[in-house]
Amino acid sequence: MVADWSFLTNHGRALVCITHDPGVRQRDIATTLGITERTTYGIIVDLTEAGYVVKDRDGRRNRYRVQAHLPLRGAVGRELPIGELLDLLVGANTRSAGSDQGAPR
């Protein structure tokens, strides 16, 4: 029997969703992760307050920018920028996919 767990937290999984589609709706993140929209909202608040995600208003929707240059929280060993992990998980190069790589604004 396989246990029902994941290597990534819901915060990490939400960040992967946002990296894959910067215009993703909270409803879609919730559906993908199997969590409530309220929980998704809290996760996005956590990610924006920590500086990993910048939320921009685009009409009635939000667009997100991942701050890929920031270090991975709680990393063991060398401090990896979050973008390196996202590159592995999403299969894209966050440095050229519209994520910010320079100094914070």
N, C-alpha and C positions, 0 to 999 in steps of 0.2 A: 504494500500500500504506500502510495506517495503522499507525503505530508503537504498540506496546503500552506506554502510559505514562499517567499521570494528573497533573492539576494539583495534587492534594492528596496528601500523604504518607499512609501507613497510619495514622499517629497522628491526622491530621485526619479521615480517613474514619471511624475508630473513634469519634471524638468526635461526628461527625454521627450515627452509629448510636445512640450513647448519648443524644444530645439528642432524637432521634426517639422512642426507647423507653427510658426510664430503668430498666426492668426487664429489658432485653435480656440474654440469656445470652452468655457468652464464646463458646460453640460457635456461636451464631447470628452473632455478629460475624465470627468466623473464616470461616464459610461465605460470608457476604456479601462479605467482602474477598478471599476466595480465598487465605487464609493459614492457618497452623497454629494450633491452640488455644494452644500454647506461646508462639508469637509474639504472639498476642492478649493473653495473660496479661502478657507483658513490656510491651506498649504500655499496658495499663491501669495497671500499676505505675508506669510513667513519668508517665502523666497524673495519677495520684493524688499521687505524690511532688512533682510540679511544682505541685500545688494546683489544677489545672483541674477535677478530678473528686473528689468525696467519695463514698466507698463505704460504704453502710450495709447491715447484714445484715437480711434480711427472711425469717425462717424459714430454709429451706435455700438461699435465693437471695440475690443481691445486688441492691440498688437503687442507682442512681447519681444524684448531684446535680452538675450542671455549674455551676461557679463563673463565670458569664457575665460578671461585672464585671471579671475579670482581663484584663490586656492581652495581645494576640496576641504570641507569641514571635517574635522576628526580623522584626518588622514593618518595612516600608520606608515612610518618611514618617511621618504622624501615628500615634500609638499608639491603635489600635482595641481596644476591649474584645472579647474572644472572642465574646461574645453577639451583636454586630452581624454578624459573619461567619456565625455559626450561623443567625441569623434569615434571611439570604439563602439559605443552603444547604438549610435544612430547610423553609423557607416558613412558619415559625411565629415567634411573638414569645416568645423565651426569658424575657423579663421577666415574662410572665404564665403560663408553662408549668411553674412549679414550680422553676425554677432560682434560685439565690441571687443577689441583686443588691446586697445591702447589704455592710457590712463583713464580712470573714472572721470565722468563729466561733472 
